[in-house]
């Protein structure tokens, strides 16, 4: 034992300092552990989110820009395309789903079974399914009359089909079954459609039938803050299109009630004397995408706009009984050549000049319009340029097409448009060329 005369206070201070240091060391250790755990958790969350996001854009897919964390969580697993967003729900059909069960799964997710309405859209769905190859239901039924196919939940008749050809039907017994009123898409058969009973949970190869859902995405913007192309709440190519059809009657009828001078006119014989008009467009100019709840304003773009704002969805290539400027302006950006003719131009002459354009390139638009005048009743437009015609000069027409085809900022984008209202003839690939219009006017 120490002498009582020795001072105790210094020793007490030393013990207290040791306790304080020990506590600080423990607190710092705990703080470090918390920081490491928090950082690790955050990194793991980012990895999980990155794994769930869709791949980088291909020609058919549209990338999703940087979004908030809550938005990413809501969109986990959904792949955005111009046709809408798609997601596989394999976990919802571990024993296979029948048609009604598949419908219920999609409705619970705020979507529906895919409404596939073109070859390109079918290829898109097939591409998504390639990551988990299995048969899936599509939104096509023939429940009310055998052989009459329509989009389920609607009164719309189907216009596109991809059933197996007769040559391949022997291995698919369900084709001729009277109860085969629903349709599945089989990746193993190259994305072909198989007719089958709506109560089936397995395909004819004993594989489970799964579910892929389609939904209309919210309005999204790209890196330039422009509304993205493709189906969305902004523009799906169907709802609200009446806004752009107010001039339909005036632009499609040759009648004195629209203009006192209206009468059938013909192109003159001879060589065209008009010079083409071209606007100077800045190389960094990006036309705005305007949603259907707003009018598109072309003031400041000239009497005959060769570029300008437009709807997010362009028109399917081909001929229309009427196509508004809000649609074909987008086609110009995609490298189309547009043929406008006055509604009073002689029908036989219209037929002749239409064949010139359709024979030169797949990416074309043909529609009546009152942008051409009675004295110059025909007009060809491309991105930045137009040429009015008063003469039946087919050589000059082909020359304009050859000079300006595929000239828009997105001229190499080959995918067809979603807007098809009042389409009369869908464009085909000219003989001697391809879907990319690699050879323009191949007959020359």
C-alpha positions, 0 to 999 in steps of 0.5 A, spaced: 500 500 500 502 506 498 504 511 503 498 516 505 502 522 505 503 521 497 499 525 493 493 521 490 490 526 485 496 526 479 494 518 479 487 519 479 488 524 473 492 519 469 487 513 470 481 518 467 485 520 461 486 513 460 479 512 460 477 518 456 482 515 451 479 508 451 472 511 450 474 515 444 478 509 441 471 505 441 467 511 439 471 512 433 472 504 431 464 504 432 463 510 427 468 507 422 464 501 422 458 504 421 461 508 415 463 502 412 457 499 412 453 505 410 458 505 404 457 498 402 450 498 402 449 504 398 454 501 393 450 494 393 444 498 391 447 502 386 449 495 383 442 492 383 439 498 380 444 498 374 443 491 373 435 492 373 436 498 368 435 496 360 441 496 356 444 501 351 440 503 345 440 499 339 436 502 333 430 499 335 430 501 343 431 508 346 435 509 352 432 511 359 436 518 361 438 519 368 432 519 373 431 520 380 432 514 385 424 513 386 423 513 378 428 508 377 425 503 383 418 504 379 421 502 372 425 496 375 426 491 369 421 495 364 425 496 357 423 502 354 422 502 346 418 506 341 412 502 342 412 502 349 415 499 355 415 491 356 417 487 362 417 479 363 413 477 369 416 470 370 415 469 377 408 470 377 407 464 372 411 459 375 407 453 373 405 457 367 399 462 366 393 461 362 390 467 358 386 470 363 391 469 369 396 473 364 391 478 363 390 479 370 398 479 372 399 485 366 393 489 369 395 489 376 402 492 373 398 497 370 399 494 363 396 489 358 398 484 354 402 486 348 398 489 342 403 487 336 402 491 330 408 491 326 413 486 324 418 491 327 414 491 334 414 483 333 422 483 333 422 488 339 418 483 343 422 477 340 429 481 342 426 482 349 424 475 350 431 472 348 434 473 355 429 468 358 426 464 352 419 462 353 412 462 350 408 468 352 401 470 351 400 476 346 393 481 346 390 477 340 383 474 341 378 470 336 373 469 342 367 472 338 368 469 331 372 464 329 378 467 324 376 474 326 382 476 330 382 483 334 386 486 340 383 484 347 379 489 351 378 493 345 374 493 338 380 494 334 381 489 329 388 486 328 391 488 322 398 485 323 399 477 323 405 473 324 402 466 324 406 460 322 406 459 315 402 453 312 408 449 311 410 449 318 403 447 321 404 440 322 408 440 328 403 445 331 396 441 332 393 447 336 392 451 329 386 447 326 383 446 333 376 450 334 378 452 341 384 455 339 382 462 340 388 465 343 395 466 341 402 465 344 409 468 341 414 462 341 421 465 341 424 458 339 420 458 332 423 465 330 418 469 334 412 466 330 405 466 333 401 460 335 394 459 335 392 455 342 386 454 347 386 460 352 386 455 358 392 452 356 398 453 361 403 450 356 405 450 349 405 444 344 412 443 346 410 442 353 414 449 355 410 453 360 407 459 357 409 466 361 407 473 361 410 479 358 406 486 359 406 492 355 405 499 358 404 506 356 410 510 359 410 517 362 412 523 359 420 522 359 425 527 356 432 525 353 439 529 354 437 535 350 430 535 355 426 534 348 420 529 349 423 522 347 420 519 341 415 513 342 409 511 345 407 515 351 402 519 355 405 525 351 403 522 344 401 515 343 399 516 335 392 515 337 389 519 342 388 526 341 389 526 334 383 530 332 387 536 334 391 536 328 385 534 323 382 541 323 384 542 316 382 535 313 376 537 309 379 543 306 386 540 304 383 534 301 377 536 297 377 540 291 370 545 292 369 552 291 366 552 298 374 552 300 376 557 295 372 560 289 378 558 284 378 551 285 377 547 279 381 540 276 388 542 274 393 539 270 401 539 270 404 543 264 408 539 259 415 541 259 421 542 263 420 545 270 423 552 271 422 553 278 428 553 282 428 549 289 428 553 295 433 551 301 433 554 308 440 555 312 439 550 318 444 550 323 447 544 324 446 543 332 438 545 331 434 540 334 426 541 333 422 540 339 417 535 340 410 537 342 405 533 346 398 532 343 395 537 349 399 543 345 398 546 338 404 546 334 406 553 332 410 554 325 410 561 325 417 564 323 418 557 319 416 560 312 410 559 308 412 552 306 416 549 313 422 545 311 423 543 318 420 545 325 417 542 331 413 536 330 409 531 334 414 525 338 411 520 333 412 520 326 408 517 320 408 510 318 412 511 311 407 511 305 401 514 302 395 517 306 388 520 304 390 526 309 397 527 313 397 533 317 404 537 317 405 536 325 406 528 323 410 529 316 415 534 319 418 529 323 418 524 317 423 530 314 427 529 320 428 522 319 430 523 312 424 522 308 422 525 302 414 528 302 410 529 296 404 534 297 399 535 292 393 540 291 386 536 292 384 539 285 390 536 281 388 531 276 387 524 279 391 521 273 397 525 274 397 524 281 397 517 280 403 518 275 408 522 280 406 518 286 409 512 282 416 516 281 417 517 289 414 510 291 419 507 286 425 511 289 425 510 296 421 506 302 422 512 306 416 517 303 410 520 305 404 522 300 398 526 302 394 532 299 395 539 302 394 546 300 401 548 301 401 547 293 397 552 289 393 551 283 398 554 279 404 550 282 399 544 284 405 539 286 411 539 291 417 535 293 420 536 300 426 534 304 429 536 310 431 544 309 429 544 302 422 544 297 421 544 290 414 546 287 412 543 280 408 546 275 410 542 269 410 534 269 418 534 269 419 527 272 426 527 271 427 533 275 423 530 280 427 524 280 433 529 281 430 532 287 429 525 290 436 523 289 439 529 291 435 530 298 433 523 300 436 521 307 438 528 308 435 529 315 439 529 322 436 522 323 436 520 316 439 513 318 434 511 322 430 506 318 424 504 323 417 505 321 413 510 324 407 509 329 402 514 326 397 510 321 391 514 321 388 515 314 394 511 311 392 508 304 398 504 302 404 502 306 411 503 303 414 497 301 422 497 299 423 498 292 425 493 287 433 493 287 434 497 294 433 495 301 429 497 308 435 502 309 434 505 302 441 504 300 440 505 293 435 511 291 431 510 285 434 503 283 431 503 277 435 508 274 
